[in-house]
Amino acid sequence: MRIVIGALWLVVFLVLFAFAVNNTAITDLHFFAGLSTRAPLIALLLAFFIAGFAFGFIALMPVWIRQRVEIRRLRRVANKPVDTTPLAPRGGTSGFDVGATDAIQSVARGARTTT
């Protein structure tokens, strides 16, 4: 599989290299306010490609940083020890009704047995 992928990358490189070699003619690039420059077409294409990459990278930086902070926070939470002691009622006045719990459990058992 590596050979196939390597061959595909080689073909892409050769096509782009042939494109660059065929577009070496001097080109006029006109800006606003009468400004212009003359450069080989491939140099202009490369400059705009690099500028687009830089703009995209800068535009994605806030999202990337926010995600890294969130991942760091989640890792800290995941590495905290978990308290495994069972919860118990705090006394007779806590509102914990054993009869209600038994009723709920019997309804749940009935729901599991019916098909």
C-alpha positions as CSV (number, residue, x, y, z in Angstrom):
1,M,0.0,0.0,0.0
2,R,2.9,2.4,0.8
3,I,4.2,1.9,-2.7
4,V,0.9,2.8,-4.3
5,I,0.5,5.9,-2.1
6,G,4.2,6.9,-2.9
7,A,3.5,6.4,-6.6
8,L,0.4,8.7,-6.4
9,W,2.4,11.4,-4.6
10,L,5.1,11.1,-7.2
11,V,2.5,11.5,-10.0
12,V,1.0,14.6,-8.3
13,F,4.4,16.1,-7.8
14,L,5.4,15.5,-11.5
15,V,2.1,17.0,-12.7
16,L,2.5,20.1,-10.6
17,F,6.2,20.4,-11.6
18,A,5.2,20.2,-15.3
19,F,2.6,22.9,-14.6
20,A,5.2,25.1,-13.0
21,V,7.7,24.6,-15.9
22,N,5.0,25.5,-18.5
23,N,3.9,28.7,-16.7
24,T,7.2,30.6,-16.4
25,A,6.0,33.5,-18.7
26,I,6.2,37.0,-17.2
27,T,2.7,38.1,-16.1
28,D,1.4,41.5,-15.2
29,L,-0.6,41.6,-11.9
30,H,-2.6,44.8,-11.6
31,F,-3.7,46.0,-8.1
32,F,-6.0,48.9,-7.2
33,A,-4.9,52.5,-7.5
34,G,-2.9,51.8,-10.6
35,L,-0.3,49.6,-8.9
36,S,1.1,46.7,-10.8
37,T,3.9,44.2,-10.8
38,R,5.5,41.9,-13.3
39,A,6.6,38.4,-12.2
40,P,6.5,34.8,-13.5
41,L,3.1,33.3,-13.3
42,I,4.3,30.4,-11.1
43,A,5.8,32.8,-8.6
44,L,2.5,34.6,-8.3
45,L,0.6,31.4,-7.9
46,L,3.1,30.2,-5.2
47,A,2.8,33.5,-3.4
48,F,-1.0,33.4,-3.3
49,F,-1.0,29.8,-2.2
50,I,1.3,30.6,0.7
51,A,-0.7,33.6,1.6
52,G,-3.9,31.5,1.6
53,F,-2.3,28.9,3.7
54,A,-1.2,31.5,6.2
55,F,-4.6,33.2,6.3
56,G,-6.3,29.9,6.9
57,F,-3.9,28.9,9.6
58,I,-4.4,32.2,11.4
59,A,-8.2,32.0,11.1
60,L,-8.2,28.5,12.7
61,M,-5.9,29.3,15.6
62,P,-8.6,30.4,18.0
63,V,-10.6,27.2,17.5
64,W,-7.5,25.1,17.8
65,I,-6.4,26.8,21.0
66,R,-9.9,26.5,22.5
67,Q,-10.0,22.8,21.7
68,R,-6.6,22.2,23.2
69,V,-7.7,23.9,26.4
70,E,-10.8,21.8,26.5
71,I,-8.9,18.6,26.0
72,R,-6.5,19.6,28.8
73,R,-9.4,20.3,31.1
74,L,-11.1,16.9,30.2
75,R,-7.9,15.0,30.8
76,R,-7.5,16.6,34.3
77,V,-11.1,15.6,35.1
78,A,-10.6,12.1,33.8
79,N,-7.4,11.6,35.9
80,K,-9.2,12.7,39.2
81,P,-9.9,9.8,41.6
82,V,-13.5,8.8,41.7
83,D,-15.2,8.5,45.1
84,T,-16.8,5.0,45.2
85,T,-18.4,5.1,48.6
86,P,-22.1,4.3,48.3
87,L,-24.6,7.0,49.2
88,A,-26.7,6.4,52.2
89,P,-29.8,8.2,53.6
90,R,-28.9,10.8,56.2
91,G,-31.5,9.9,58.8
92,G,-35.2,9.7,59.2
93,T,-36.0,13.3,58.2
94,S,-34.3,13.4,54.8
95,G,-37.5,12.5,52.9
96,F,-36.2,9.1,51.9
97,D,-39.2,6.8,51.7
98,V,-38.5,3.1,51.7
99,G,-42.1,2.2,50.7
100,A,-41.9,4.4,47.6
101,T,-38.6,2.8,46.6
102,D,-40.1,-0.7,46.9
103,A,-43.2,0.4,44.8
104,I,-40.9,1.8,42.1
105,Q,-38.8,-1.4,42.1
106,S,-41.9,-3.6,41.8
107,V,-43.2,-1.6,38.9
108,A,-39.8,-1.9,37.2
109,R,-39.7,-5.7,37.8
110,G,-43.2,-6.0,36.3
111,A,-42.1,-4.0,33.2
112,R,-39.1,-6.2,32.7
113,T,-41.2,-9.4,32.9
114,T,-43.9,-8.3,30.4
115,T,-43.1,-8.8,26.7
